Amino acid sequence: MDLADLYRDLHQHPELGFTEKRTAGVAARELRAAGFEVGEGVGGTGVVGVLRNGPGPTALLRADMDALPMAEKTGLPYASTVVVDGTPVAHACGHDVHVTCLVGAARKLSADRTTWKGTVIAVFQPAEELGSGADAMVDDNLFTRFGRPDVVLGQHVAPIPAGVVGLRAGPAFAASDSVRLTLHGRGGHGSRPEAAVDPVVMAAAVVMRLQTIVSRETAAADTVVVTVGAIHAGTVANIIPDDAELLLNIRTYDPAVRERTLAAIERIARGEAAAADAPKPPEMTVESGFPAAVNDPDAVERTRAALATAVPSVVDPGVGTGSEDVGVFATSAGVPLVYWLLGGADPAAFDGATSQEEIFARVAKQPANHSPLFAPVISPTLDLGTATLTAAARAWLPATA
């Protein structure tokens, strides 16, 4: 199966974190066909392929496999129509691109074994969106069972032009924390709010006050994002509920800034509850998180030259606030991480854009990751993504004499 058909197949059959059995089966099949030794069920549904090609260093190439609980609205002929327990599922973050490109790189590296030496470890990871897939694989003795790498390499497709790679030394992806905040009120009839404590009003006040964490409590030089992604309260219009639940997400780079932000969320929630005369304080739980992904500067420079041979342009994308758990592999192994953005937007959308400002302005108009309209172009994205992974691996695998 060629890469385009493989991608369409994966795109039409998305699976949520830790349920990626079909996707894992595809990855295992392709790795075996390329001559890799294959381990399945690593960390749940993870797949690991090992290709040993004589003495030398080991490069780990990683792709994540899971999709998102949302409906796709691209209108593409290969769009997902998958629904699981009433919830639509779609590859709206591009992990199907990552899987396809790693399969392509595995094929190329296997076919070119006369030109390099060392070992390639191909890791197909579950549950990146949950922030726990990399930890699960490490906890399942990934490195004891399959070998410890000398470098961790990977990429994430993004709405920048296909043909452009974004690579940055130092902090490249932000830490992420998901927070559940429950506000307790006192329920009652909608006609008699004076006899109740309305947690919906309390929640509205908390949401508005949370915005001041970034605008009034954080230095301009620091990076913080605070997002309220969901509010759950009540059942019908004329009942004041007992409780309101807020689901928050924060992004930071600096651990001290993270701690201050979490403390500010709790302080604001407690303050608004006290102002509303709530019957008891709010409850706050940090449920999941990603550490910041930090690219090793020396490893970035070594890899940058190789990437420049695979794509027309390698740029510094600046500080972003997306998050990734790929850094868990590098940190746990004690080795450098190099993780870059792979352009997946139609280059035609950028025709005539000559300045960086104009390109960035057009990027902002593209459907982004997690949008129901996100749809990387198949060509040249898949070929370039395969080439970048292959070139990056070759930068760490010495040539044969």
FENJOSUL-V918977 format. One record per pair of residues at least 6 apart in sequence whose C-alpha atoms are under 6 Angstrom apart, sorted by the first residue. I is the first residue (numbers start at 1). J is the second residue. Records with the same first field share a line. If there is no record, write none. Layout:
# FENJOSUL-V918977
I->J ; J
This chain:
# FENJOSUL-V918977
7->100
10->96
11->96
12->78 ; 79 ; 80
14->67 ; 90 ; 91
15->66 ; 67
16->66 ; 67
17->66 ; 126 ; 127
18->45 ; 126 ; 127
34->107
36->49 ; 50 ; 51
37->49 ; 50
38->48 ; 49
39->47 ; 48
40->47
42->137
43->136 ; 137 ; 140
46->124 ; 125 ; 126
47->124
48->122 ; 123
49->121 ; 122
50->120 ; 121
51->119 ; 120
52->119
53->117 ; 118 ; 119
54->117 ; 118
55->118
56->117 ; 118
57->118
58->118 ; 119 ; 120 ; 149 ; 150
59->120 ; 149 ; 150 ; 151
60->121 ; 122 ; 149 ; 152
61->122 ; 153 ; 154
62->122 ; 123 ; 154
63->98 ; 99 ; 124
64->95 ; 124 ; 125 ; 126
65->95 ; 125 ; 126
66->126 ; 127
67->90 ; 91
68->89 ; 90
69->88 ; 89
70->88 ; 89 ; 90
71->88 ; 89 ; 90
72->90 ; 372
73->372 ; 373
74->373
80->90
82->88 ; 89
83->89
92->370 ; 374
93->369 ; 370
101->382 ; 385 ; 386
104->386
105->386 ; 390
115->399 ; 400
116->398 ; 399 ; 400
117->397 ; 398
118->397
126->133
127->133
131->289 ; 290
150->335
151->335 ; 336
152->330 ; 337
153->338 ; 339
154->339
155->339 ; 340 ; 341
156->341 ; 342
157->341 ; 342 ; 343 ; 344
158->342 ; 343 ; 344
159->344 ; 345 ; 368
160->343 ; 345 ; 363
161->343 ; 344 ; 345 ; 347
162->343 ; 344 ; 345 ; 347 ; 381
163->311 ; 312 ; 343
164->313 ; 314 ; 343
165->314 ; 341 ; 342 ; 343
166->314 ; 315 ; 316 ; 317 ; 340 ; 341
167->316 ; 340
168->316
169->295 ; 297
170->294 ; 295
171->293 ; 294
172->293 ; 294
173->292 ; 293 ; 322 ; 323
174->251 ; 252 ; 253 ; 292 ; 321 ; 322 ; 323
175->251 ; 252 ; 253 ; 290 ; 291 ; 292 ; 323
176->250 ; 251 ; 289 ; 290
177->249 ; 250 ; 288 ; 289
178->248 ; 249 ; 286 ; 287 ; 288
179->247 ; 248 ; 285 ; 286 ; 287
180->246 ; 247 ; 284 ; 285
181->245 ; 246 ; 283 ; 284
182->244 ; 245 ; 282 ; 283
183->243 ; 244 ; 282
184->243
185->197 ; 198 ; 199 ; 242 ; 243 ; 278
186->196 ; 197 ; 242
187->196 ; 240 ; 241 ; 242
188->196 ; 240
189->239 ; 240
190->238 ; 239 ; 240
199->243 ; 244
206->269
223->252
224->251 ; 252
225->250 ; 251
226->249 ; 250
227->248 ; 249
228->247 ; 248
229->247 ; 248
230->246 ; 247
231->245 ; 246
232->244 ; 245
233->244
234->241
252->258
290->325
293->327
295->337 ; 338
296->336 ; 337
300->338
303->392
306->391 ; 392 ; 395
307->388
310->387 ; 388
330->336 ; 337
344->376 ; 377 ; 381
345->376
346->377
353->359
367->373 ; 374
368->374
